[in-house]
């Protein structure tokens, strides 16, 4: 998970969001939550099984309500390492938005189908890359794009 306007390293925010989301999944009827066996990999975070469906989930967290979804396209411009949008093997992204640092509960949570993000990226590449950002945080020089919240579905509150 990344936090902040322009991404960042895995953090306490990720841990807090993960704990909140486990409770949220259980409230919504999850019968099992299996974390990825190796947190270093960014391909998915958890497998969450509900009575009628199982999801591979990648959770993203962010401080600040910017009315967009921050999508990492390139993890490092120097090495050419691809961002999470190309590395994920998740079915859905759970996007957790905290209003400010220190908040115990998120302001909003979105469920976004990964294929929808990829389709939107292809369909709107020109405009998305005109409004992209290069952030010198985390792993390296990261290229992020900002997508509208409407590509996902708000599931909390």
OpenMM code with the backbone's topology and positions (N, CA, C; nanometers):
from openmm import Vec3, app, unit

residues = "UNK UNK UNK UNK UNK UNK UNK UNK UNK UNK UNK UNK UNK UNK UNK UNK UNK UNK UNK UNK UNK UNK UNK UNK UNK UNK UNK UNK UNK UNK UNK UNK UNK UNK UNK UNK UNK UNK UNK UNK UNK UNK UNK UNK UNK UNK UNK UNK UNK UNK UNK UNK UNK UNK UNK UNK UNK UNK UNK UNK UNK UNK UNK UNK UNK UNK UNK UNK UNK UNK UNK UNK UNK UNK UNK UNK UNK UNK UNK UNK UNK UNK UNK UNK UNK UNK UNK UNK UNK UNK UNK UNK UNK UNK UNK UNK UNK UNK UNK UNK UNK UNK UNK UNK UNK UNK UNK UNK UNK UNK UNK UNK UNK UNK UNK UNK UNK UNK UNK UNK UNK UNK UNK UNK UNK UNK UNK UNK UNK UNK UNK UNK UNK UNK UNK UNK UNK UNK UNK UNK UNK UNK UNK UNK UNK UNK UNK UNK UNK UNK UNK UNK UNK UNK UNK UNK UNK".split()
positions = [
    Vec3(0.0834, -0.1178, 0.0000),
    Vec3(0.0000, 0.0000, 0.0000),
    Vec3(0.0878, 0.1240, 0.0000),
    Vec3(0.0366, 0.2281, -0.0560),
    Vec3(0.1073, 0.3561, -0.0599),
    Vec3(0.0244, 0.4578, 0.0178),
    Vec3(0.0910, 0.5601, 0.0676),
    Vec3(0.0173, 0.6642, 0.1374),
    Vec3(0.0609, 0.8011, 0.0861),
    Vec3(-0.0191, 0.9013, 0.1148),
    Vec3(0.0147, 1.0373, 0.0776),
    Vec3(-0.0242, 1.0714, -0.0647),
    Vec3(-0.0088, 1.1967, -0.0999),
    Vec3(-0.0477, 1.2460, -0.2318),
    Vec3(0.0304, 1.1784, -0.3436),
    Vec3(0.1587, 1.1535, -0.3230),
    Vec3(0.2418, 1.1008, -0.4299),
    Vec3(0.3062, 0.9684, -0.3943),
    Vec3(0.2375, 0.8870, -0.3182),
    Vec3(0.2907, 0.7557, -0.2863),
    Vec3(0.3833, 0.7595, -0.1662),
    Vec3(0.4513, 0.6504, -0.1425),
    Vec3(0.5419, 0.6424, -0.0300),
    Vec3(0.5701, 0.4979, 0.0043),
    Vec3(0.6560, 0.4762, 0.1008),
    Vec3(0.6925, 0.3409, 0.1421),
    Vec3(0.5780, 0.2786, 0.2207),
    Vec3(0.5804, 0.1447, 0.2278),
    Vec3(0.4852, 0.0750, 0.3127),
    Vec3(0.5026, 0.1295, 0.4531),
    Vec3(0.3934, 0.1502, 0.5236),
    Vec3(0.4015, 0.2294, 0.6451),
    Vec3(0.3045, 0.1825, 0.7519),
    Vec3(0.3049, 0.2581, 0.8615),
    Vec3(0.2080, 0.2348, 0.9671),
    Vec3(0.0664, 0.2564, 0.9163),
    Vec3(0.0507, 0.3467, 0.8204),
    Vec3(-0.0809, 0.3690, 0.7619),
    Vec3(-0.1327, 0.2410, 0.6962),
    Vec3(-0.0452, 0.1708, 0.6249),
    Vec3(-0.0821, 0.0442, 0.5635),
    Vec3(-0.1281, -0.0555, 0.6686),
    Vec3(-0.0528, -0.0658, 0.7769),
    Vec3(-0.0887, -0.1600, 0.8830),
    Vec3(-0.2241, -0.1250, 0.9444),
    Vec3(-0.2459, 0.0034, 0.9702),
    Vec3(-0.3728, 0.0475, 1.0283),
    Vec3(-0.4883, 0.0182, 0.9329),
    Vec3(-0.4703, 0.0490, 0.8048),
    Vec3(-0.5750, 0.0237, 0.7062),
    Vec3(-0.6031, -0.1259, 0.6931),
    Vec3(-0.4984, -0.2067, 0.6980),
    Vec3(-0.5144, -0.3511, 0.6854),
    Vec3(-0.5980, -0.4085, 0.7997),
    Vec3(-0.5700, -0.3633, 0.9217),
    Vec3(-0.6470, -0.4093, 1.0379),
    Vec3(-0.7931, -0.3656, 1.0246),
    Vec3(-0.8140, -0.2400, 0.9848),
    Vec3(-0.9509, -0.1903, 0.9657),
    Vec3(-1.0231, -0.2730, 0.8592),
    Vec3(-0.9537, -0.3000, 0.7485),
    Vec3(-1.0166, -0.3728, 0.6392),
    Vec3(-1.0505, -0.5160, 0.6781),
    Vec3(-0.9666, -0.5810, 0.7576),
    Vec3(-0.9998, -0.7167, 0.8025),
    Vec3(-1.1316, -0.7171, 0.8788),
    Vec3(-1.1498, -0.6200, 0.9677),
    Vec3(-1.2767, -0.6094, 1.0411),
    Vec3(-1.3917, -0.5798, 0.9455),
    Vec3(-1.3667, -0.4925, 0.8490),
    Vec3(-1.4687, -0.4559, 0.7505),
    Vec3(-1.5112, -0.5787, 0.6690),
    Vec3(-1.4138, -0.6563, 0.6214),
    Vec3(-1.4467, -0.7773, 0.5441),
    Vec3(-1.5306, -0.8732, 0.6270),
    Vec3(-1.4937, -0.8897, 0.7536),
    Vec3(-1.5697, -0.9796, 0.8411),
    Vec3(-1.7119, -0.9297, 0.8608),
    Vec3(-1.7280, -0.7976, 0.8794),
    Vec3(-1.8627, -0.7403, 0.8935),
    Vec3(-1.9465, -0.7646, 0.7684),
    Vec3(-1.8813, -0.7708, 0.6531),
    Vec3(-1.9508, -0.7907, 0.5259),
    Vec3(-1.9682, -0.9387, 0.4917),
    Vec3(-1.9281, -1.0274, 0.5841),
    Vec3(-1.9549, -1.1695, 0.5668),
    Vec3(-1.8383, -1.2553, 0.5222),
    Vec3(-1.7162, -1.2038, 0.5253),
    Vec3(-1.6003, -1.2846, 0.4857),
    Vec3(-1.5871, -1.4055, 0.5771),
    Vec3(-1.5613, -1.5213, 0.5157),
    Vec3(-1.5438, -1.6422, 0.5962),
    Vec3(-1.3969, -1.6778, 0.6155),
    Vec3(-1.3091, -1.6184, 0.5326),
    Vec3(-1.1658, -1.6337, 0.5579),
    Vec3(-1.0892, -1.5185, 0.4935),
    Vec3(-0.9791, -1.4816, 0.5587),
    Vec3(-0.8891, -1.3768, 0.5103),
    Vec3(-0.7485, -1.4349, 0.5207),
    Vec3(-0.6854, -1.4535, 0.4056),
    Vec3(-0.5529, -1.5136, 0.4021),
    Vec3(-0.4534, -1.4103, 0.3499),
    Vec3(-0.3601, -1.3639, 0.4348),
    Vec3(-0.2619, -1.2658, 0.3876),
    Vec3(-0.1595, -1.3300, 0.2951),
    Vec3(-0.0997, -1.2486, 0.2089),
    Vec3(0.0075, -1.2949, 0.1209),
    Vec3(0.1204, -1.3493, 0.2083),
    Vec3(0.1801, -1.4607, 0.1714),
    Vec3(0.2856, -1.5180, 0.2556),
    Vec3(0.4149, -1.4351, 0.2583),
    Vec3(0.4323, -1.3439, 0.1631),
    Vec3(0.5543, -1.2628, 0.1592),
    Vec3(0.5170, -1.1190, 0.1275),
    Vec3(0.5172, -1.0325, 0.2286),
    Vec3(0.4736, -0.8929, 0.2119),
    Vec3(0.5628, -0.8118, 0.1191),
    Vec3(0.6804, -0.8613, 0.0828),
    Vec3(0.7683, -0.7859, -0.0058),
    Vec3(0.7128, -0.7793, -0.1480),
    Vec3(0.6301, -0.8754, -0.1840),
    Vec3(0.5766, -0.8772, -0.3186),
    Vec3(0.4520, -0.7906, -0.3274),
    Vec3(0.4385, -0.7212, -0.4396),
    Vec3(0.3301, -0.6248, -0.4575),
    Vec3(0.2218, -0.6785, -0.5500),
    Vec3(0.2114, -0.8121, -0.5633),
    Vec3(0.1155, -0.8646, -0.6595),
    Vec3(-0.0255, -0.8803, -0.6035),
    Vec3(-0.0380, -0.8978, -0.4743),
    Vec3(-0.1649, -0.8956, -0.4033),
    Vec3(-0.1358, -0.8980, -0.2539),
    Vec3(-0.2321, -0.8538, -0.1733),
    Vec3(-0.2131, -0.8479, -0.0285),
    Vec3(-0.2848, -0.9596, 0.0465),
    Vec3(-0.4074, -0.9904, 0.0028),
    Vec3(-0.4887, -1.0872, 0.0749),
    Vec3(-0.5803, -1.1609, -0.0216),
    Vec3(-0.6181, -1.2809, 0.0190),
    Vec3(-0.7283, -1.3514, -0.0463),
    Vec3(-0.8425, -1.3484, 0.0544),
    Vec3(-0.9543, -1.2925, 0.0121),
    Vec3(-1.0704, -1.2807, 0.1000),
    Vec3(-1.1830, -1.3627, 0.0399),
    Vec3(-1.2298, -1.4583, 0.1183),
    Vec3(-1.3351, -1.5487, 0.0724),
    Vec3(-1.4669, -1.5133, 0.1392),
    Vec3(-1.5667, -1.4902, 0.0544),
    Vec3(-1.7048, -1.4686, 0.0984),
    Vec3(-1.7833, -1.5939, 0.0612),
    Vec3(-1.9059, -1.6089, 0.1106),
    Vec3(-1.9798, -1.7317, 0.0808),
    Vec3(-1.9918, -1.7646, -0.0689),
    Vec3(-2.0058, -1.6632, -0.1539),
    Vec3(-2.0298, -1.6906, -0.2959),
    Vec3(-1.9185, -1.6461, -0.3895),
    Vec3(-1.8111, -1.5852, -0.3358),
    Vec3(-1.7047, -1.5355, -0.4219),
    Vec3(-1.5757, -1.5206, -0.3417),
    Vec3(-1.4657, -1.5374, -0.4107),
    Vec3(-1.3337, -1.5183, -0.3498),
    Vec3(-1.2589, -1.4140, -0.4315),
    Vec3(-1.1953, -1.3195, -0.3626),
    Vec3(-1.1192, -1.2133, -0.4281),
    Vec3(-0.9733, -1.2186, -0.3861),
    Vec3(-0.8845, -1.1936, -0.4816),
    Vec3(-0.7477, -1.1550, -0.4490),
    Vec3(-0.7508, -1.0039, -0.4421),
    Vec3(-0.7074, -0.9503, -0.3281),
    Vec3(-0.7214, -0.8072, -0.3024),
    Vec3(-0.5844, -0.7446, -0.2822),
    Vec3(-0.5686, -0.6278, -0.3396),
    Vec3(-0.4542, -0.5426, -0.3079),
    Vec3(-0.5112, -0.4179, -0.2423),
    Vec3(-0.4597, -0.3839, -0.1252),
    Vec3(-0.5088, -0.2693, -0.0504),
    Vec3(-0.4127, -0.1519, -0.0670),
    Vec3(-0.4690, -0.0355, -0.0932),
    Vec3(-0.3925, 0.0883, -0.1055),
    Vec3(-0.4496, 0.1864, -0.0043),
    Vec3(-0.3622, 0.2623, 0.0602),
    Vec3(-0.4076, 0.3615, 0.1576),
    Vec3(-0.3432, 0.4954, 0.1262),
    Vec3(-0.4148, 0.6008, 0.1603),
    Vec3(-0.3685, 0.7357, 0.1272),
    Vec3(-0.4202, 0.8345, 0.2302),
    Vec3(-0.3352, 0.9282, 0.2666),
    Vec3(-0.3770, 1.0364, 0.3553),
    Vec3(-0.4124, 1.1559, 0.2683),
    Vec3(-0.5305, 1.2106, 0.2913),
    Vec3(-0.5757, 1.3268, 0.2155),
    Vec3(-0.6804, 1.2873, 0.1140),
    Vec3(-0.7862, 1.3647, 0.1102),
    Vec3(-0.8975, 1.3374, 0.0200),
    Vec3(-0.8835, 1.4270, -0.1024),
    Vec3(-0.8278, 1.3719, -0.2081),
    Vec3(-0.7987, 1.4491, -0.3284),
    Vec3(-0.9002, 1.4247, -0.4406),
    Vec3(-1.0033, 1.3444, -0.4118),
    Vec3(-1.1060, 1.3127, -0.5117),
    Vec3(-1.0487, 1.2474, -0.6362),
    Vec3(-0.9432, 1.1698, -0.6179),
    Vec3(-0.8891, 1.0909, -0.7270),
    Vec3(-0.8227, 0.9670, -0.6694),
    Vec3(-0.7846, 0.8779, -0.7582),
    Vec3(-0.7155, 0.7552, -0.7207),
    Vec3(-0.5752, 0.7636, -0.7788),
    Vec3(-0.4774, 0.7488, -0.6938),
    Vec3(-0.3382, 0.7553, -0.7350),
    Vec3(-0.2961, 0.6169, -0.7849),
    Vec3(-0.2532, 0.6094, -0.9113),
    Vec3(-0.2155, 0.4820, -0.9726),
    Vec3(-0.0677, 0.4882, -1.0105),
    Vec3(0.0099, 0.3955, -0.9588),
    Vec3(0.1528, 0.3882, -0.9861),
    Vec3(0.1751, 0.3145, -1.1186),
    Vec3(0.2269, 0.3870, -1.2176),
    Vec3(0.2517, 0.3302, -1.3505),
    Vec3(0.3940, 0.2753, -1.3603),
    Vec3(0.4907, 0.3545, -1.3159),
    Vec3(0.6301, 0.3095, -1.3091),
    Vec3(0.6796, 0.3266, -1.1663),
    Vec3(0.7318, 0.2202, -1.1096),
    Vec3(0.7829, 0.2266, -0.9734),
    Vec3(0.9131, 0.3052, -0.9667),
    Vec3(0.9950, 0.2916, -1.0706),
    Vec3(1.1224, 0.3630, -1.0735),
    Vec3(1.1591, 0.3963, -1.2174),
    Vec3(1.1643, 0.5254, -1.2483),
    Vec3(1.1981, 0.5695, -1.3836),
    Vec3(1.3405, 0.5308, -1.4228),
    Vec3(1.4314, 0.5245, -1.3269),
    Vec3(1.5710, 0.4906, -1.3575),
    Vec3(1.5861, 0.3460, -1.4020),
    Vec3(1.5205, 0.2546, -1.3329),
    Vec3(1.5351, 0.1118, -1.3636),
    Vec3(1.4300, 0.0616, -1.4612),
    Vec3(1.3219, 0.1376, -1.4772),
    Vec3(1.2120, 0.0930, -1.5625),
    Vec3(1.1202, -0.0075, -1.4960),
    Vec3(1.1342, -0.0255, -1.3644),
    Vec3(1.0469, -0.1186, -1.2931),
    Vec3(0.9022, -0.0708, -1.3012),
    Vec3(0.8157, -0.1620, -1.3396),
    Vec3(0.6750, -0.1282, -1.3556),
    Vec3(0.6075, -0.1036, -1.2218),
    Vec3(0.5049, -0.0183, -1.2224),
    Vec3(0.4273, 0.0112, -1.1036),
    Vec3(0.3270, -0.0978, -1.0733),
    Vec3(0.2566, -0.0799, -0.9621),
    Vec3(0.1653, -0.1846, -0.9162),
    Vec3(0.0550, -0.2148, -1.0152),
    Vec3(0.0143, -0.1181, -1.0952),
    Vec3(-0.0950, -0.1447, -1.1889),
    Vec3(-0.0581, -0.2549, -1.2885),
    Vec3(0.0695, -0.2689, -1.3193),
    Vec3(0.1144, -0.3736, -1.4121),
    Vec3(0.1635, -0.4991, -1.3402),
    Vec3(0.1956, -0.4873, -1.2120),
    Vec3(0.2469, -0.6024, -1.1379),
    Vec3(0.1385, -0.6778, -1.0610),
    Vec3(0.0286, -0.6118, -1.0332),
    Vec3(-0.0723, -0.6744, -0.9479),
    Vec3(-0.1346, -0.7976, -1.0146),
    Vec3(-0.1617, -0.8939, -0.9313),
    Vec3(-0.2369, -1.0120, -0.9736),
    Vec3(-0.3712, -1.0159, -0.8998),
    Vec3(-0.4044, -0.9017, -0.8389),
    Vec3(-0.5301, -0.8900, -0.7644),
    Vec3(-0.6479, -0.8773, -0.8601),
    Vec3(-0.7642, -0.9159, -0.8102),
    Vec3(-0.8898, -0.8959, -0.8831),
    Vec3(-0.9419, -0.7550, -0.8596),
    Vec3(-0.9241, -0.7093, -0.7357),
    Vec3(-0.9743, -0.5768, -0.7002),
    Vec3(-0.8711, -0.5020, -0.6160),
    Vec3(-0.8811, -0.3704, -0.6241),
    Vec3(-0.8039, -0.2811, -0.5386),
    Vec3(-0.9022, -0.2252, -0.4363),
    Vec3(-0.8644, -0.2315, -0.3103),
    Vec3(-0.9398, -0.1640, -0.2055),
    Vec3(-0.8610, -0.0374, -0.1739),
    Vec3(-0.9232, 0.0774, -0.1979),
    Vec3(-0.8565, 0.2069, -0.1874),
    Vec3(-0.9099, 0.2784, -0.0645),
    Vec3(-0.8258, 0.2892, 0.0378),
    Vec3(-0.8648, 0.3416, 0.1684),
    Vec3(-0.8146, 0.4853, 0.1808),
    Vec3(-0.9065, 0.5791, 0.2029),
    Vec3(-0.8720, 0.7212, 0.2108),
    Vec3(-0.8939, 0.7709, 0.3537),
    Vec3(-0.7849, 0.8177, 0.4142),
    Vec3(-0.7929, 0.8831, 0.5442),
    Vec3(-0.7901, 1.0336, 0.5220),
    Vec3(-0.8709, 1.1065, 0.5966),
    Vec3(-0.8751, 1.2525, 0.5817),
    Vec3(-0.7426, 1.3157, 0.6218),
    Vec3(-0.6929, 1.2737, 0.7395),
    Vec3(-0.5655, 1.3307, 0.7857),
    Vec3(-0.4910, 1.2267, 0.8675),
    Vec3(-0.3621, 1.2507, 0.8830),
    Vec3(-0.2791, 1.1601, 0.9609),
    Vec3(-0.3319, 1.1538, 1.1034),
    Vec3(-0.3341, 1.0357, 1.1588),
    Vec3(-0.3810, 1.0174, 1.2957),
    Vec3(-0.5271, 0.9755, 1.3062),
    Vec3(-0.6048, 0.9886, 1.1964),
    Vec3(-0.7434, 0.9435, 1.2002),
    Vec3(-0.7479, 0.7926, 1.2240),
    Vec3(-0.8378, 0.7506, 1.3114),
    Vec3(-0.8503, 0.6080, 1.3413),
    Vec3(-0.9283, 0.5338, 1.2334),
    Vec3(-1.0289, 0.6014, 1.1782),
    Vec3(-1.1122, 0.5379, 1.0750),
    Vec3(-1.0955, 0.6133, 0.9440),
    Vec3(-1.1074, 0.5415, 0.8338),
    Vec3(-1.0986, 0.6095, 0.7045),
    Vec3(-1.2202, 0.6971, 0.6784),
    Vec3(-1.2006, 0.7951, 0.5923),
    Vec3(-1.3122, 0.8790, 0.5493),
    Vec3(-1.3957, 0.8043, 0.4454),
    Vec3(-1.3261, 0.7378, 0.3528),
    Vec3(-1.3948, 0.6646, 0.2475),
    Vec3(-1.3130, 0.5415, 0.2084),
    Vec3(-1.3823, 0.4436, 0.1532),
    Vec3(-1.3174, 0.3245, 0.0976),
    Vec3(-1.3845, 0.2946, -0.0364),
    Vec3(-1.3011, 0.2615, -0.1338),
    Vec3(-1.3498, 0.2289, -0.2683),
    Vec3(-1.3067, 0.0890, -0.3064),
    Vec3(-1.3930, 0.0218, -0.3786),
    Vec3(-1.3632, -0.1080, -0.4393),
    Vec3(-1.3510, -0.0828, -0.5893),
    Vec3(-1.2349, -0.1194, -0.6448),
    Vec3(-1.2086, -0.0914, -0.7856),
    Vec3(-1.1632, -0.2198, -0.8536),
    Vec3(-1.2301, -0.2570, -0.9584),
    Vec3(-1.1927, -0.3755, -1.0348),
    Vec3(-1.0672, -0.3431, -1.1152),
    Vec3(-0.9649, -0.4263, -1.1015),
    Vec3(-0.8354, -0.3997, -1.1641),
    Vec3(-0.8482, -0.3856, -1.3155),
    Vec3(-0.9266, -0.4707, -1.3785),
    Vec3(-0.9408, -0.4597, -1.5248),
    Vec3(-1.0024, -0.3257, -1.5634),
    Vec3(-1.0866, -0.2699, -1.4793),
    Vec3(-1.1464, -0.1377, -1.5063),
    Vec3(-1.0388, -0.0297, -1.5049),
    Vec3(-0.9460, -0.0367, -1.4100),
    Vec3(-0.8364, 0.0604, -1.4047),
    Vec3(-0.7543, 0.0523, -1.5329),
    Vec3(-0.7210, -0.0695, -1.5747),
    Vec3(-0.6381, -0.0879, -1.6938),
    Vec3(-0.7106, -0.0407, -1.8202),
    Vec3(-0.8399, -0.0685, -1.8294),
    Vec3(-0.9184, -0.0215, -1.9443),
    Vec3(-0.9235, 0.1310, -1.9477),
    Vec3(-0.9459, 0.1907, -1.8325),
    Vec3(-0.9523, 0.3366, -1.8241),
    Vec3(-0.8188, 0.3985, -1.8635),
    Vec3(-0.7097, 0.3381, -1.8193),
    Vec3(-0.5763, 0.3856, -1.8533),
    Vec3(-0.5563, 0.3867, -2.0049),
    Vec3(-0.5959, 0.2810, -2.0711),
    Vec3(-0.5813, 0.2727, -2.2165),
    Vec3(-0.6717, 0.3747, -2.2858),
    Vec3(-0.7960, 0.3831, -2.2424),
    Vec3(-0.8931, 0.4721, -2.3072),
    Vec3(-0.8633, 0.6201, -2.2865),
    Vec3(-0.7945, 0.6551, -2.1779),
    Vec3(-0.7719, 0.7955, -2.1427),
    Vec3(-0.6234, 0.8289, -2.1234),
    Vec3(-0.5361, 0.7539, -2.1865),
    Vec3(-0.3913, 0.7675, -2.1641),
    Vec3(-0.3420, 0.9096, -2.1855),
    Vec3(-0.3810, 0.9725, -2.2946),
    Vec3(-0.3289, 1.1060, -2.3255),
    Vec3(-0.3585, 1.2050, -2.2131),
    Vec3(-0.4834, 1.2123, -2.1704),
    Vec3(-0.5185, 1.3082, -2.0653),
    Vec3(-0.4590, 1.2694, -1.9297),
    Vec3(-0.4516, 1.1393, -1.9009),
    Vec3(-0.3962, 1.0952, -1.7730),
    Vec3(-0.2483, 1.1293, -1.7606),
    Vec3(-0.1736, 1.1091, -1.8677),
    Vec3(-0.0301, 1.1344, -1.8605),
    Vec3(0.0031, 1.2834, -1.8651),
    Vec3(-0.0876, 1.3653, -1.9172),
    Vec3(-0.0666, 1.5097, -1.9121),
    Vec3(-0.0761, 1.5611, -1.7690),
    Vec3(-0.1490, 1.4897, -1.6861),
    Vec3(-0.1669, 1.5286, -1.5462),
    Vec3(-0.0965, 1.4285, -1.4535),
    Vec3(0.0171, 1.3744, -1.4973),
    Vec3(0.0877, 1.2757, -1.4166),
    Vec3(0.1829, 1.3450, -1.3197),
    Vec3(0.2444, 1.2656, -1.2349),
    Vec3(0.3351, 1.3185, -1.1341),
    Vec3(0.4536, 1.2246, -1.1199),
    Vec3(0.5727, 1.2816, -1.1069),
    Vec3(0.6915, 1.2037, -1.0749),
    Vec3(0.7289, 1.2372, -0.9310),
    Vec3(0.7291, 1.1348, -0.8468),
    Vec3(0.7539, 1.1546, -0.7036),
    Vec3(0.8833, 1.0862, -0.6623),
    Vec3(0.9742, 1.1599, -0.5994),
    Vec3(1.0997, 1.1004, -0.5526),
    Vec3(1.0859, 1.0370, -0.4150),
    Vec3(0.9795, 0.9625, -0.3938),
    Vec3(0.9548, 0.8989, -0.2647),
    Vec3(0.9584, 0.7477, -0.2806),
    Vec3(0.9812, 0.6790, -0.1725),
    Vec3(0.9729, 0.5339, -0.1738),
    Vec3(1.0879, 0.4697, -0.2472),
    Vec3(1.0559, 0.3824, -0.3385),
    Vec3(1.1533, 0.2978, -0.4059),
    Vec3(1.2467, 0.3764, -0.4963),
    Vec3(1.1957, 0.4732, -0.5690),
    Vec3(1.2760, 0.5508, -0.6633),
    Vec3(1.1928, 0.6646, -0.7177),
    Vec3(1.2268, 0.7102, -0.8377),
    Vec3(1.1460, 0.8132, -0.9044),
    Vec3(1.0223, 0.7446, -0.9623),
    Vec3(0.9098, 0.7683, -0.9005),
    Vec3(0.7868, 0.6970, -0.9330),
    Vec3(0.6954, 0.7826, -1.0193),
    Vec3(0.6429, 0.7225, -1.1268),
    Vec3(0.5466, 0.7903, -1.2138),
    Vec3(0.4063, 0.7480, -1.1733),
    Vec3(0.3271, 0.8461, -1.1296),
    Vec3(0.1893, 0.8226, -1.0872),
    Vec3(0.0939, 0.8976, -1.1791),
    Vec3(-0.0236, 0.8407, -1.1968),
    Vec3(-0.1312, 0.9115, -1.2654),
    Vec3(-0.2496, 0.9192, -1.1703),
    Vec3(-0.3370, 1.0144, -1.1969),
    Vec3(-0.4529, 1.0371, -1.1124),
    Vec3(-0.5783, 1.0015, -1.1908),
    Vec3(-0.6563, 0.9074, -1.1398),
    Vec3(-0.7801, 0.8647, -1.2043),
    Vec3(-0.8993, 0.9115, -1.1220),
    Vec3(-1.0118, 0.9361, -1.1882),
    Vec3(-1.1299, 0.9798, -1.1137),
    Vec3(-1.1857, 0.8682, -1.0256),
    Vec3(-1.2413, 0.9065, -0.9141),
    Vec3(-1.2998, 0.8107, -0.8206),
    Vec3(-1.4119, 0.7282, -0.8832),
    Vec3(-1.4725, 0.7807, -0.9873),
    Vec3(-1.5876, 0.7150, -1.0490),
    Vec3(-1.5536, 0.5804, -1.1108),
    Vec3(-1.4237, 0.5478, -1.1281),
    Vec3(-1.3911, 0.4164, -1.1823),
    Vec3(-1.4150, 0.3059, -1.0794),
    Vec3(-1.4320, 0.3462, -0.9540),
    Vec3(-1.4587, 0.2489, -0.8486),
    Vec3(-1.5964, 0.2703, -0.7876),
    Vec3(-1.6247, 0.1896, -0.6893),
    Vec3(-1.7519, 0.2004, -0.6169),
    Vec3(-1.7206, 0.2284, -0.4704),
    Vec3(-1.7804, 0.3330, -0.4174),
    Vec3(-1.7605, 0.3650, -0.2760),
    Vec3(-1.8333, 0.2600, -0.1927),
    Vec3(-1.7601, 0.1972, -0.0989),
    Vec3(-1.8192, 0.0940, -0.0151),
    Vec3(-1.8205, 0.1299, 0.1330),
    Vec3(-1.7631, 0.2460, 0.1658),
    Vec3(-1.7637, 0.2938, 0.3047),
    Vec3(-1.7486, 0.4445, 0.2992),
    Vec3(-1.8155, 0.5237, 0.3778),
    Vec3(-1.9173, 0.4816, 0.4729),
    Vec3(-2.0446, 0.4419, 0.4010),
] * unit.nanometer
topology = app.Topology()
chain = topology.addChain("A")
for resn in residues:
    res = topology.addResidue(resn, chain)
    for name in ("N", "CA", "C"):
        topology.addAtom(name, app.Element.getBySymbol(name[0]), res)
